[in-house]
Amino acid sequence: MTAPAPDPAGHASVWSSWVALFASSGTLICCALPALLVALGAGAALSTLVAVVPGLVWISEYKLLVFATAGVMLALSGVLQWRSRFAPCPLDPDLRQACLRTRKTSARVYGVSVALYAVGGWFAFVQPWLQEP
């Protein structure tokens, strides 16, 4: 007896969730982390971080591009999540449980990605706008 073929829609959904998490984490690095360090009075730690990771300055300079890319990845991941929500799972009980666990994990990773994106967006665009005189 041959093993059932893997579900390509579910597989793409899992990978897209992890890619979206990675992309939305970039929004935190560009905007939320520096704002948090400055708010905590750790400007020296921020300057050390910028000296050690000079790419942080590039990410901060192009934050609109970072957010647009992360937003597109989150949207694509959301579409894949939506499309695969009712995809059939194998009939074998063990494989079925694994399939359902993978769907739940994928949905959780996607939710964390959206939350990280929202936090980064707040610190990048909303918070500076609120502090303008």
DRENTORKOL-3810 file (N, C-alpha, C; in nm, 4 decimals):
REM DRENTORKOL-3810
@n.u->0.0844; n.v->-0.1172; n.w->0.0000; ca.u->0.0000; ca.v->0.0000; ca.w->0.0000; c.u->0.0891; c.v->0.1238; c.w->0.0000
@n.u->0.0544; n.v->0.2211; n.w->-0.0804; ca.u->0.1358; ca.v->0.3420; ca.w->-0.0896; c.u->0.0858; c.v->0.4458; c.w->0.0091
@n.u->0.1778; n.v->0.5337; n.w->0.0482; ca.u->0.1423; ca.v->0.6416; ca.w->0.1401; c.u->0.0630; c.v->0.7478; c.w->0.0652
@n.u->-0.0302; n.v->0.8144; n.w->0.1324; ca.u->-0.1072; ca.v->0.9182; ca.w->0.0651; c.u->-0.0180; c.v->1.0360; c.w->0.0275
@n.u->-0.0541; n.v->1.0997; n.w->-0.0817; ca.u->0.0224; ca.v->1.2155; ca.w->-0.1279; c.u->0.0024; c.v->1.3312; c.w->-0.0307
@n.u->0.1081; n.v->1.4081; n.w->-0.0070; ca.u->0.0938; ca.v->1.5218; ca.w->0.0826; c.u->0.0001; c.v->1.6266; c.w->0.0234
@n.u->-0.0644; n.v->1.6981; n.w->0.1108; ca.u->-0.1592; ca.v->1.8017; ca.w->0.0699; c.u->-0.0813; c.v->1.9270; c.w->0.0288
@n.u->-0.0753; n.v->1.9616; n.w->-0.1009; ca.u->0.0036; ca.v->2.0770; ca.w->-0.1420; c.u->-0.0518; c.v->2.2080; c.w->-0.0890
@n.u->-0.1826; n.v->2.2205; n.w->-0.0753; ca.u->-0.2399; ca.v->2.3454; ca.w->-0.0239; c.u->-0.2021; c.v->2.3643; c.w->0.1220
@n.u->-0.2083; n.v->2.2573; n.w->0.2018; ca.u->-0.1706; ca.v->2.2666; ca.w->0.3421; c.u->-0.0224; c.v->2.2922; c.w->0.3590
@n.u->0.0598; n.v->2.2297; n.w->0.2756; ca.u->0.2043; ca.v->2.2499; ca.w->0.2808; c.u->0.2390; c.v->2.3948; c.w->0.2502
@n.u->0.1776; n.v->2.4508; n.w->0.1481; ca.u->0.2029; ca.v->2.5910; ca.w->0.1126; c.u->0.1551; c.v->2.6833; c.w->0.2229
@n.u->0.0468; n.v->2.6480; n.w->0.2876; ca.u->-0.0077; ca.v->2.7301; ca.w->0.3950; c.u->0.0892; c.v->2.7373; c.w->0.5129
@n.u->0.1496; n.v->2.6247; n.w->0.5478; ca.u->0.2440; ca.v->2.6225; ca.w->0.6593; c.u->0.3671; c.v->2.7064; c.w->0.6263
@n.u->0.4239; n.v->2.6858; n.w->0.5082; ca.u->0.5433; ca.v->2.7619; ca.w->0.4707; c.u->0.5136; c.v->2.9098; c.w->0.4588
@n.u->0.3987; n.v->2.9447; n.w->0.4050; ca.u->0.3664; ca.v->3.0868; ca.w->0.3917; c.u->0.3498; c.v->3.1527; c.w->0.5279
@n.u->0.3012; n.v->3.0786; n.w->0.6261; ca.u->0.2884; ca.v->3.1338; ca.w->0.7609; c.u->0.4250; c.v->3.1646; c.w->0.8213
@n.u->0.5192; n.v->3.0743; n.w->0.8020; ca.u->0.6538; ca.v->3.0989; ca.w->0.8553; c.u->0.7234; c.v->3.2133; c.w->0.7829
@n.u->0.7037; n.v->3.2249; n.w->0.6525; ca.u->0.7617; ca.v->3.3366; ca.w->0.5774; c.u->0.6984; c.v->3.4678; c.w->0.6220
@n.u->0.5680; n.v->3.4667; n.w->0.6447; ca.u->0.5003; ca.v->3.5869; ca.w->0.6922; c.u->0.5497; c.v->3.6264; c.w->0.8313
@n.u->0.5743; n.v->3.5279; n.w->0.9172; ca.u->0.6284; ca.v->3.5569; ca.w->1.0501; c.u->0.7658; c.v->3.6208; c.w->1.0391
@n.u->0.8499; n.v->3.5684; n.w->0.9526; ca.u->0.9828; ca.v->3.6256; ca.w->0.9318; c.u->0.9726; c.v->3.7691; c.w->0.8810
@n.u->0.8847; n.v->3.7925; n.w->0.7848; ca.u->0.8703; ca.v->3.9271; ca.w->0.7280; c.u->0.8156; c.v->4.0257; c.w->0.8305
@n.u->0.7174; n.v->3.9828; n.w->0.9081; ca.u->0.6603; ca.v->4.0744; ca.w->1.0065; c.u->0.7568; c.v->4.0997; c.w->1.1222
@n.u->0.8463; n.v->4.0077; n.w->1.1482; ca.u->0.9495; ca.v->4.0307; ca.w->1.2499; c.u->1.0426; c.v->4.1428; c.w->1.2068
@n.u->1.0636; n.v->4.1559; n.w->1.0780; ca.u->1.1450; ca.v->4.2663; ca.w->1.0263; c.u->1.0857; c.v->4.4019; c.w->1.0601
@n.u->0.9528; n.v->4.4092; n.w->1.0665; ca.u->0.8900; ca.v->4.5359; ca.w->1.1025; c.u->0.9171; c.v->4.5707; c.w->1.2484
@n.u->0.9280; n.v->4.4699; n.w->1.3334; ca.u->0.9617; ca.v->4.4968; ca.w->1.4731; c.u->1.1048; c.v->4.5454; c.w->1.4867
@n.u->1.1952; n.v->4.4833; n.w->1.4106; ca.u->1.3357; ca.v->4.5210; ca.w->1.4182; c.u->1.3559; c.v->4.6637; c.w->1.3694
@n.u->1.2832; n.v->4.7015; n.w->1.2647; ca.u->1.3034; ca.v->4.8342; ca.w->1.2074; c.u->1.2470; c.v->4.9439; c.w->1.2946
@n.u->1.1383; n.v->4.9193; n.w->1.3616; ca.u->1.0674; ca.v->5.0305; ca.w->1.4236; c.u->1.0352; c.v->5.0125; c.w->1.5715
@n.u->0.9849; n.v->4.8985; n.w->1.6099; ca.u->0.9408; ca.v->4.8799; ca.w->1.7480; c.u->1.0586; c.v->4.8680; c.w->1.8439
@n.u->1.1620; n.v->4.7947; n.w->1.8066; ca.u->1.2767; ca.v->4.7773; ca.w->1.8952; c.u->1.3480; c.v->4.9097; c.w->1.9235
@n.u->1.3808; n.v->4.9904; n.w->1.8217; ca.u->1.4422; ca.v->5.1201; ca.w->1.8534; c.u->1.3521; c.v->5.2099; c.w->1.9378
@n.u->1.2227; n.v->5.2122; n.w->1.9095; ca.u->1.1319; ca.v->5.2955; ca.w->1.9885; c.u->1.1260; c.v->5.2481; c.w->2.1332
@n.u->1.1253; n.v->5.1173; n.w->2.1532; ca.u->1.1224; ca.v->5.0625; ca.w->2.2885; c.u->1.2500; c.v->5.0989; c.w->2.3642
@n.u->1.3654; n.v->5.0848; n.w->2.3002; ca.u->1.4914; ca.v->5.1167; ca.w->2.3668; c.u->1.4993; c.v->5.2650; c.w->2.4041
@n.u->1.4542; n.v->5.3520; n.w->2.3152; ca.u->1.4557; ca.v->5.4947; ca.w->2.3453; c.u->1.3566; c.v->5.5262; c.w->2.4571
@n.u->1.2393; n.v->5.4649; n.w->2.4544; ca.u->1.1389; ca.v->5.4895; ca.w->2.5583; c.u->1.1869; c.v->5.4431; c.w->2.6955
@n.u->1.2675; n.v->5.3377; n.w->2.6968; ca.u->1.3203; ca.v->5.2876; ca.w->2.8236; c.u->1.4452; c.v->5.3633; c.w->2.8693
@n.u->1.4886; n.v->5.4602; n.w->2.7900; ca.u->1.6074; ca.v->5.5368; ca.w->2.8256; c.u->1.7358; c.v->5.4630; c.w->2.7949
@n.u->1.7309; n.v->5.3700; n.w->2.7008; ca.u->1.8483; ca.v->5.2907; ca.w->2.6658; c.u->1.9036; c.v->5.3349; c.w->2.5307
@n.u->1.9235; n.v->5.4649; n.w->2.5157; ca.u->1.9772; ca.v->5.5183; ca.w->2.3910; c.u->2.1170; c.v->5.4649; c.w->2.3619
@n.u->2.1969; n.v->5.4445; n.w->2.4677; ca.u->2.3316; ca.v->5.3902; ca.w->2.4488; c.u->2.3246; c.v->5.2472; c.w->2.3960
@n.u->2.2296; n.v->5.1711; n.w->2.4444; ca.u->2.2125; ca.v->5.0343; ca.w->2.3939; c.u->2.1702; c.v->5.0367; c.w->2.2477
@n.u->2.0859; n.v->5.1326; n.w->2.2111; ca.u->2.0440; ca.v->5.1454; ca.w->2.0716; c.u->2.1619; c.v->5.1832; c.w->1.9827
@n.u->2.2461; n.v->5.2757; n.w->2.0286; ca.u->2.3616; ca.v->5.3135; ca.w->1.9468; c.u->2.4603; c.v->5.1976; c.w->1.9331
@n.u->2.4749; n.v->5.1174; n.w->2.0366; ca.u->2.5593; ca.v->4.9987; ca.w->2.0279; c.u->2.4997; c.v->4.8979; c.w->1.9309
@n.u->2.3694; n.v->4.8805; n.w->1.9377; ca.u->2.3022; ca.v->4.7892; ca.w->1.8464; c.u->2.3196; c.v->4.8331; c.w->1.7011
@n.u->2.3077; n.v->4.9622; n.w->1.6766; ca.u->2.3259; ca.v->5.0146; ca.w->1.5401; c.u->2.4701; c.v->4.9973; c.w->1.4943
@n.u->2.5657; n.v->5.0122; n.w->1.5865; ca.u->2.7066; ca.v->4.9932; ca.w->1.5512; c.u->2.7364; c.v->4.8467; c.w->1.5191
@n.u->2.6737; n.v->4.7556; n.w->1.5912; ca.u->2.6982; ca.v->4.6125; ca.w->1.5711; c.u->2.6221; c.v->4.5604; c.w->1.4496
@n.u->2.5006; n.v->4.6102; n.w->1.4278; ca.u->2.4156; ca.v->4.5654; ca.w->1.3171; c.u->2.3850; c.v->4.6873; c.w->1.2284
@n.u->2.4776; n.v->4.7234; n.w->1.1391; ca.u->2.4548; ca.v->4.8426; ca.w->1.0581; c.u->2.3381; c.v->4.8290; c.w->0.9604
@n.u->2.2961; n.v->4.7085; n.w->0.9312; ca.u->2.1807; ca.v->4.6881; ca.w->0.8434; c.u->2.0513; c.v->4.7396; c.w->0.9049
@n.u->2.0504; n.v->4.7581; n.w->1.0359; ca.u->1.9329; ca.v->4.8116; ca.w->1.1041; c.u->1.8997; c.v->4.9516; c.w->1.0538
@n.u->2.0004; n.v->5.0299; n.w->1.0234; ca.u->1.9778; ca.v->5.1648; ca.w->0.9716; c.u->1.9135; c.v->5.1574; c.w->0.8338
@n.u->1.9594; n.v->5.0655; n.w->0.7495; ca.u->1.9003; ca.v->5.0507; ca.w->0.6158; c.u->1.7539; c.v->5.0095; c.w->0.6272
@n.u->1.7249; n.v->4.9154; n.w->0.7153; ca.u->1.5871; ca.v->4.8706; ca.w->0.7332; c.u->1.5000; c.v->4.9865; c.w->0.7806
@n.u->1.5523; n.v->5.0681; n.w->0.8706; ca.u->1.4751; ca.v->5.1820; ca.w->0.9207; c.u->1.4549; c.v->5.2880; c.w->0.8131
@n.u->1.5545; n.v->5.3083; n.w->0.7277; ca.u->1.5412; ca.v->5.4069; ca.w->0.6201; c.u->1.4350; c.v->5.3651; c.w->0.5184
@n.u->1.4247; n.v->5.2373; n.w->0.4926; ca.u->1.3301; ca.v->5.1866; ca.w->0.3934; c.u->1.2125; c.v->5.1147; c.w->0.4600
@n.u->1.1630; n.v->5.1733; n.w->0.5692; ca.u->1.0566; ca.v->5.1064; ca.w->0.6441; c.u->0.9286; c.v->5.0929; c.w->0.5620
@n.u->0.9022; n.v->5.1850; n.w->0.4722; ca.u->0.7828; ca.v->5.1721; ca.w->0.3897; c.u->0.7924; c.v->5.0489; c.w->0.2999
@n.u->0.9098; n.v->5.0252; n.w->0.2422; ca.u->0.9316; ca.v->4.9062; ca.w->0.1600; c.u->0.9230; c.v->4.7790; c.w->0.2451
@n.u->0.9793; n.v->4.7834; n.w->0.3646; ca.u->0.9739; ca.v->4.6677; ca.w->0.4553; c.u->0.8293; c.v->4.6355; c.w->0.4909
@n.u->0.7521; n.v->4.7389; n.w->0.5239; ca.u->0.6120; ca.v->4.7159; ca.w->0.5604; c.u->0.5288; c.v->4.6715; c.w->0.4410
@n.u->0.5547; n.v->4.7269; n.w->0.3236; ca.u->0.4798; ca.v->4.6859; ca.w->0.2047; c.u->0.5082; c.v->4.5393; c.w->0.1714
@n.u->0.6345; n.v->4.5004; n.w->0.1768; ca.u->0.6707; ca.v->4.3612; ca.w->0.1489; c.u->0.6085; c.v->4.2669; c.w->0.2510
@n.u->0.6177; n.v->4.3031; n.w->0.3779; ca.u->0.5592; ca.v->4.2190; ca.w->0.4825; c.u->0.4071; c.v->4.2129; c.w->0.4672
@n.u->0.3444; n.v->4.3232; n.w->0.4302; ca.u->0.1998; ca.v->4.3240; ca.w->0.4107; c.u->0.1566; c.v->4.2337; c.w->0.2961
@n.u->0.2328; n.v->4.2376; n.w->0.1860; ca.u->0.2017; ca.v->4.1495; ca.w->0.0730; c.u->0.2172; c.v->4.0034; c.w->0.1138
@n.u->0.3248; n.v->3.9719; n.w->0.1863; ca.u->0.3442; ca.v->3.8336; ca.w->0.2310; c.u->0.2345; c.v->3.7892; c.w->0.3275
@n.u->0.1927; n.v->3.8787; n.w->0.4161; ca.u->0.0840; ca.v->3.8444; ca.w->0.5071; c.u->-0.0469; c.v->3.8239; c.w->0.4318
@n.u->-0.0724; n.v->3.9076; n.w->0.3324; ca.u->-0.1951; ca.v->3.8924; ca.w->0.2532; c.u->-0.1949; c.v->3.7600; c.w->0.1769
@n.u->-0.0817; n.v->3.7269; n.w->0.1143; ca.u->-0.0730; ca.v->3.5996; ca.w->0.0425; c.u->-0.0880; c.v->3.4810; c.w->0.1380
@n.u->-0.0266; n.v->3.4913; n.w->0.2531; ca.u->-0.0390; ca.v->3.3847; ca.w->0.3513; c.u->-0.1834; c.v->3.3722; c.w->0.3995
@n.u->-0.2496; n.v->3.4846; n.w->0.4185; ca.u->-0.3900; ca.v->3.4811; ca.w->0.4592; c.u->-0.4782; c.v->3.4160; c.w->0.3537
@n.u->-0.4514; n.v->3.4450; n.w->0.2266; ca.u->-0.5278; ca.v->3.3825; ca.w->0.1178; c.u->-0.5047; c.v->3.2313; c.w->0.1189
@n.u->-0.3797; n.v->3.1880; n.w->0.1347; ca.u->-0.3515; ca.v->3.0439; ca.w->0.1393; c.u->-0.4156; c.v->2.9780; c.w->0.2613
@n.u->-0.4151; n.v->3.0476; n.w->0.3741; ca.u->-0.4820; ca.v->2.9941; ca.w->0.4932; c.u->-0.6315; c.v->2.9771; c.w->0.4675
@n.u->-0.6908; n.v->3.0767; n.w->0.4065; ca.u->-0.8343; ca.v->3.0735; ca.w->0.3795; c.u->-0.8702; c.v->2.9606; c.w->0.2824
@n.u->-0.7883; n.v->2.9467; n.w->0.1778; ca.u->-0.8159; ca.v->2.8437; ca.w->0.0769; c.u->-0.7997; c.v->2.7023; c.w->0.1320
@n.u->-0.7088; n.v->2.6826; n.w->0.2257; ca.u->-0.6821; ca.v->2.5474; ca.w->0.2737; c.u->-0.7581; c.v->2.5134; c.w->0.4017
@n.u->-0.8453; n.v->2.5999; n.w->0.4473; ca.u->-0.9130; ca.v->2.5763; ca.w->0.5754; c.u->-1.0025; c.v->2.4529; c.w->0.5746
@n.u->-1.0610; n.v->2.4189; n.w->0.4591; ca.u->-1.1467; ca.v->2.3016; ca.w->0.4506; c.u->-1.0897; c.v->2.1945; c.w->0.3579
@n.u->-0.9595; n.v->2.2004; n.w->0.3317; ca.u->-0.8974; ca.v->2.0987; ca.w->0.2466; c.u->-0.9080; c.v->1.9635; c.w->0.3172
@n.u->-0.9270; n.v->1.8571; n.w->0.2411; ca.u->-0.9435; ca.v->1.7258; ca.w->0.3053; c.u->-0.8137; c.v->1.6767; c.w->0.3697
@n.u->-0.8291; n.v->1.6095; n.w->0.4810; ca.u->-0.7167; ca.v->1.5448; ca.w->0.5488; c.u->-0.7252; c.v->1.3948; c.w->0.5202
@n.u->-0.6134; n.v->1.3243; n.w->0.5346; ca.u->-0.6159; ca.v->1.1789; ca.w->0.5125; c.u->-0.7131; c.v->1.1094; c.w->0.6084
@n.u->-0.7586; n.v->0.9915; n.w->0.5674; ca.u->-0.8522; ca.v->0.9155; ca.w->0.6496; c.u->-0.7845; c.v->0.8422; c.w->0.7643
@n.u->-0.6559; n.v->0.8119; n.w->0.7503; ca.u->-0.5820; ca.v->0.7453; ca.w->0.8571; c.u->-0.5870; c.v->0.8338; c.w->0.9825
@n.u->-0.6270; n.v->0.7799; n.w->1.0969; ca.u->-0.6434; ca.v->0.8631; ca.w->1.2173; c.u->-0.5169; c.v->0.9388; c.w->1.2583
@n.u->-0.4017; n.v->0.8733; n.w->1.2504; ca.u->-0.2779; ca.v->0.9416; ca.w->1.2889; c.u->-0.2465; c.v->1.0566; c.w->1.1943
@n.u->-0.2581; n.v->1.0301; n.w->1.0647; ca.u->-0.2306; ca.v->1.1350; ca.w->0.9672; c.u->-0.3344; c.v->1.2468; c.w->0.9752
@n.u->-0.4568; n.v->1.2104; n.w->1.0054; ca.u->-0.5623; ca.v->1.3110; ca.w->1.0175; c.u->-0.5329; c.v->1.4045; c.w->1.1344
@n.u->-0.4923; n.v->1.3475; n.w->1.2473; ca.u->-0.4586; ca.v->1.4296; ca.w->1.3637; c.u->-0.3400; c.v->1.5210; c.w->1.3335
@n.u->-0.2412; n.v->1.4672; n.w->1.2636; ca.u->-0.1252; ca.v->1.5487; ca.w->1.2267; c.u->-0.1664; c.v->1.6622; c.w->1.1336
@n.u->-0.2553; n.v->1.6342; n.w->1.0417; ca.u->-0.3047; ca.v->1.7349; ca.w->0.9486; c.u->-0.3781; c.v->1.8458; c.w->1.0235
@n.u->-0.4641; n.v->1.8078; n.w->1.1163; ca.u->-0.5403; ca.v->1.9070; ca.w->1.1927; c.u->-0.4498; c.v->1.9884; c.w->1.2846
@n.u->-0.3490; n.v->1.9232; n.w->1.3451; ca.u->-0.2523; ca.v->1.9957; ca.w->1.4290; c.u->-0.1732; c.v->2.0957; c.w->1.3462
@n.u->-0.1346; n.v->2.0550; n.w->1.2255; ca.u->-0.0590; ca.v->2.1443; ca.w->1.1375; c.u->-0.1432; c.v->2.2655; c.w->1.1002
@n.u->-0.2695; n.v->2.2454; n.w->1.0739; ca.u->-0.3583; ca.v->2.3588; ca.w->1.0426; c.u->-0.3683; c.v->2.4556; c.w->1.1592
@n.u->-0.3838; n.v->2.4013; n.w->1.2799; ca.u->-0.3934; ca.v->2.4878; ca.w->1.3977; c.u->-0.2634; c.v->2.5634; c.w->1.4207
@n.u->-0.1514; n.v->2.4949; n.w->1.4064; ca.u->-0.0214; ca.v->2.5602; ca.w->1.4235; c.u->-0.0021; c.v->2.6694; c.w->1.3197
@n.u->-0.0386; n.v->2.6403; n.w->1.1981; ca.u->-0.0259; ca.v->2.7379; ca.w->1.0908; c.u->-0.1118; c.v->2.8608; c.w->1.1181
@n.u->-0.2325; n.v->2.8396; n.w->1.1665; ca.u->-0.3209; ca.v->2.9522; ca.w->1.1981; c.u->-0.2645; c.v->3.0347; c.w->1.3139
@n.u->-0.2060; n.v->2.9686; n.w->1.4121; ca.u->-0.1455; ca.v->3.0419; ca.w->1.5249; c.u->-0.0253; c.v->3.1237; c.w->1.4797
@n.u->0.0600; n.v->3.0650; n.w->1.3972; ca.u->0.1768; ca.v->3.1375; ca.w->1.3465; c.u->0.1324; c.v->3.2584; c.w->1.2654
@n.u->0.0272; n.v->3.2405; n.w->1.1866; ca.u->-0.0253; ca.v->3.3520; ca.w->1.1086; c.u->-0.0793; c.v->3.4621; c.w->1.2001
@n.u->-0.1492; n.v->3.4233; n.w->1.3054; ca.u->-0.2004; ca.v->3.5221; ca.w->1.4005; c.u->-0.0886; c.v->3.5992; c.w->1.4689
@n.u->0.0177; n.v->3.5305; n.w->1.5084; ca.u->0.1329; ca.v->3.5972; ca.w->1.5692; c.u->0.1970; c.v->3.6926; c.w->1.4682
@n.u->0.2031; n.v->3.6509; n.w->1.3426; ca.u->0.2603; ca.v->3.7362; ca.w->1.2378; c.u->0.1805; c.v->3.8650; c.w->1.2212
@n.u->0.0503; n.v->3.8532; n.w->1.2211; ca.u->-0.0343; ca.v->3.9724; ca.w->1.2071; c.u->-0.0179; c.v->4.0630; c.w->1.3287
@n.u->-0.0086; n.v->4.0057; n.w->1.4473; ca.u->0.0111; ca.v->4.0855; ca.w->1.5679; c.u->0.1451; c.v->4.1591; c.w->1.5647
@n.u->0.2512; n.v->4.0911; n.w->1.5232; ca.u->0.3823; ca.v->4.1558; ca.w->1.5122; c.u->0.3796; c.v->4.2682; c.w->1.4094
@n.u->0.3121; n.v->4.2463; n.w->1.2999; ca.u->0.2986; ca.v->4.3481; ca.w->1.1958; c.u->0.2245; c.v->4.4700; c.w->1.2506
@n.u->0.1202; n.v->4.4470; n.w->1.3276; ca.u->0.0435; ca.v->4.5576; ca.w->1.3847; c.u->0.1266; c.v->4.6372; c.w->1.4854
@n.u->0.2019; n.v->4.5678; n.w->1.5696; ca.u->0.2875; ca.v->4.6368; ca.w->1.6671; c.u->0.3939; c.v->4.7193; c.w->1.5949
@n.u->0.4587; n.v->4.6598; n.w->1.4948; ca.u->0.5588; ca.v->4.7337; ca.w->1.4186; c.u->0.4980; c.v->4.8529; c.w->1.3473
@n.u->0.3791; n.v->4.8368; n.w->1.2906; ca.u->0.3116; ca.v->4.9470; ca.w->1.2229; c.u->0.2749; c.v->5.0587; c.w->1.3180
@n.u->0.2359; n.v->5.0235; n.w->1.4374; ca.u->0.2037; ca.v->5.1253; ca.w->1.5377; c.u->0.3259; c.v->5.2129; c.w->1.5659
@n.u->0.4385; n.v->5.1484; n.w->1.5931; ca.u->0.5582; ca.v->5.2249; ca.w->1.6272; c.u->0.6192; c.v->5.2962; c.w->1.5076
@n.u->0.5967; n.v->5.2463; n.w->1.3875; ca.u->0.6560; ca.v->5.3080; ca.w->1.2690; c.u->0.5754; c.v->5.4263; c.w->1.2186
@n.u->0.4426; n.v->5.4168; n.w->1.2239; ca.u->0.3611; ca.v->5.5174; ca.w->1.1584; c.u->0.2652; c.v->5.5913; c.w->1.2515
@n.u->0.2012; n.v->5.5234; n.w->1.3428; ca.u->0.1000; ca.v->5.5874; ca.w->1.4267; c.u->0.1627; c.v->5.6651; c.w->1.5416
@n.u->0.2518; n.v->5.6019; n.w->1.6157; ca.u->0.3123; ca.v->5.6666; ca.w->1.7316; c.u->0.3853; c.v->5.7964; c.w->1.6959
@n.u->0.4678; n.v->5.8011; n.w->1.5916; ca.u->0.5321; ca.v->5.9289; ca.w->1.5571; c.u->0.4300; c.v->6.0361; c.w->1.5168
@n.u->0.3218; n.v->5.9959; n.w->1.4545; ca.u->0.2187; ca.v->6.0911; ca.w->1.4140; c.u->0.1487; c.v->6.1488; c.w->1.5354
@n.u->0.1287; n.v->6.0681; n.w->1.6400; ca.u->0.0646; ca.v->6.1153; ca.w->1.7624; c.u->0.1522; c.v->6.2118; c.w->1.8410
@n.u->0.2828; n.v->6.2006; n.w->1.8265; ca.u->0.3750; ca.v->6.2844; ca.w->1.9030; c.u->0.4100; c.v->6.4146; c.w->1.8330
@n.u->0.3646; n.v->6.4339; n.w->1.7109; ca.u->0.3929; ca.v->6.5584; ca.w->1.6408; c.u->0.3153; c.v->6.6722; c.w->1.7072
@n.u->0.3801; n.v->6.7903; n.w->1.7201; ca.u->0.3113; ca.v->6.9042; ca.w->1.7850; c.u->0.2033; c.v->6.9627; c.w->1.6969
END
